[in-house]
Amino acid sequence: MTLPTIQCLRDGDEAAWVIVYEWLWPKALAVATHKLRFTASIDAEDVTSIALQQLVDHVEKVSTTEDLLPLALAISHNHAVQRIRYNKAEKRDVTVTDSLDGFDAPD
């Protein structure tokens, strides 16, 4: 697969973003699915969707399109962990999750 240049993504080229989305989705979904393997599959899809949406905010911070892969995987993993913590805390006491609201994606 030929990936678009990072500049195309920065310029907001929709076709370029579709290619990158199709490239990253299965990989980020695999991370989320593995981490959330004991929860509903819809959770993994939600986590992956959030992770890929956050890439748009970070495209200016990477030098190549290939650099988006580890970033997408890290964001997906972090959001999956956050979902697990939230679900466990919710079973005990909803107020325990108040500290999880300030999640920042990795740089």
Phi, psi and omega per residue, in radians:
M1 nan 2.315 3.086
T2 -1.622 2.068 -3.122
L3 -1.520 2.549 3.086
P4 -1.232 2.826 3.116
T5 -1.257 2.763 3.121
I6 -1.121 -0.535 3.137
Q7 -1.157 -0.650 3.073
C8 -1.044 -0.712 3.126
L9 -1.187 -0.731 3.120
R10 -1.106 -0.571 3.132
D11 -1.364 -0.121 3.100
G12 1.441 0.413 3.123
D13 -1.113 1.978 -3.077
E14 -1.073 -0.737 -3.133
A15 -1.097 -0.668 3.107
A16 -1.136 -0.732 3.133
W17 -1.163 -0.613 3.096
V18 -1.101 -0.749 3.121
I19 -1.088 -0.815 -3.132
V20 -1.137 -0.705 3.108
Y21 -1.061 -0.824 3.137
E22 -1.125 -0.525 3.116
W23 -1.299 -0.745 -3.033
L24 -1.506 -0.526 -3.042
W25 -0.905 -0.951 -3.081
P26 -1.110 -0.563 -3.130
K27 -1.253 -0.813 3.123
A28 -1.186 -0.623 3.099
L29 -1.148 -0.661 3.117
A30 -1.090 -0.722 3.108
V31 -1.105 -0.842 -3.122
A32 -1.134 -0.726 -3.132
T33 -1.102 -0.749 3.122
H34 -1.106 -0.798 -3.102
K35 -1.173 -0.633 -3.076
L36 -1.796 0.497 -3.010
R37 -1.076 -0.308 -3.138
F38 -1.781 0.184 3.102
T39 -2.080 -3.094 -3.140
A40 -1.184 2.523 -3.129
S41 -1.122 -0.441 3.115
I42 -1.107 -0.537 3.077
D43 -1.066 -0.765 -3.131
A44 -1.118 -0.691 3.116
E45 -1.180 -0.684 3.090
D46 -1.105 -0.791 3.134
V47 -1.060 -0.780 -3.135
T48 -1.115 -0.733 3.118
S49 -1.064 -0.778 3.108
I50 -1.086 -0.767 -3.116
A51 -1.058 -0.788 -3.103
L52 -1.256 -0.533 3.057
Q53 -1.141 -0.629 -3.128
Q54 -1.238 -0.353 3.109
L55 -1.061 -0.561 -3.133
V56 -1.006 -0.686 -3.138
D57 -1.235 -0.364 -3.039
H58 -1.860 0.050 -3.071
V59 -1.136 -0.455 3.125
E60 -1.299 -0.307 -3.047
K61 -1.614 -0.121 -3.115
V62 -1.913 2.721 -3.074
S63 -1.667 -0.438 3.124
T64 -2.395 2.809 3.107
T65 -1.078 -0.643 -3.140
E66 -1.065 -0.464 3.123
D67 -1.192 -0.240 3.121
L68 -1.269 -0.439 -3.110
L69 -1.065 -1.002 -3.137
P70 -1.091 -0.541 3.110
L71 -1.181 -0.780 3.117
A72 -1.084 -0.718 3.141
L73 -1.170 -0.700 3.123
A74 -1.152 -0.756 3.133
I75 -1.133 -0.752 3.126
S76 -1.053 -0.791 3.118
H77 -1.075 -0.833 -3.102
N78 -1.090 -0.709 3.118
H79 -1.213 -0.595 3.084
A80 -1.128 -0.760 3.098
V81 -1.097 -0.736 3.107
Q82 -1.072 -0.716 3.125
R83 -1.113 -0.724 3.110
I84 -1.087 -0.816 3.133
R85 -1.069 -0.749 3.141
Y86 -1.100 -0.811 -3.124
N87 -1.087 -0.734 3.125
K88 -1.186 -0.733 3.140
A89 -1.165 -0.631 -3.135
E90 -1.108 -0.587 3.110
K91 -1.142 -0.532 -3.099
R92 -1.626 -0.997 -3.056
D93 -2.871 2.088 -3.069
V94 -1.033 -0.555 -3.087
T95 -1.173 -0.305 -3.140
V96 -1.141 -0.429 -3.066
T97 -1.502 0.000 -3.105
D98 -0.973 -0.606 -3.112
S99 -1.310 -0.187 -3.115
L100 -1.512 -0.154 -3.071
D101 -1.171 -0.440 -3.056
G102 -1.603 0.602 -3.099
F103 -1.163 2.266 3.055
D104 -1.975 2.441 3.087
A105 -1.235 2.628 3.128
P106 -1.167 2.625 3.100
D107 -1.417 nan nan
